[in-house]
């Protein structure tokens, strides 16, 4: 059966991951302290509205960046534990 809500959720998640990756690259070079949502949207090649739709506000975006970073650390630790 078709699940339009599920498809929308998957597209939103994929877009969120793509945007987070672009924002993460920008932040790695330029930092987050002075970065505006407009600047981050440009870096991610999305509209400011899309950024707000995905993350609600700057705090939500920073939270998502931190959680994404923690997930990467957990994967790396898991890989290390698997090889020792």
N, C-alpha and C positions, 0 to 999 in steps of 0.2 A: 504494500500500500504506500501511496505517496504521503510524505510527511513534510508539508511546506514549512511548518514551524521548525522542524529539525534541520531542514536544509538552510533556513535563515540563520539558525544558531551556528551551524557549521561555517557558513560564509562569514559571519561576524567574528567567529573565533579565528578563522584563517586571516582575515583582515587585521584583527587585533594583533596577532603574532607578527605579521609582516610590518605593521606600523611600529610595534615595540622594537623589532630588530633595527629598523631605521633610526628610531629615536635613540636607542641604546648606542649605536655607532656615533651619532651626533654628540651625545652626552660624553662619550669616551674622549672625544676630541676637545669639545668646547665647555664641558661641565654643564650642570643643571641649574646652578644658583640663579643665573640671570636669564635663563632661557624662557622666553614667553611661549604660550601655547601656539601663537602664530608662527614663531620661529621653528618650533618642533613640528608643526603641521607641514611647513615647507620642507623640512628635512625628510619627512616621511612621505612627501608627495601626495598629501591628502588635504582636504579643506579643514579649516578650523572646526567647522560643524561636525565633520566626521570624527575628529579627535575627541570632541566633547561627547558625541554619541557613543563612542567606544569606552571612554574612561570617566565620564561625568565631569571631572574637574582636574586641575593640575595635581592635587593630592592623590586622586585616583590613578593618574598616570604614573606618578612617582611610586606609589604602592605597587602597581603592576610591574614596574621596572625592577623593584627590589625583589618581589616574589619570583620573577623570571630569573634573576641572578641567583637567588637561593636555590631554585630548581636546578640550575646548571651546576652549582656547587654540589648538591646532593647526588646528581648523576656522576660527577667526577669522583666523589667519595665512594659511591657504589662501584664504579669501575676499578678504583684502587683496591677496594676490599676484595673484589672478585679475582684480582691478580696476585694477591698476597696469601 
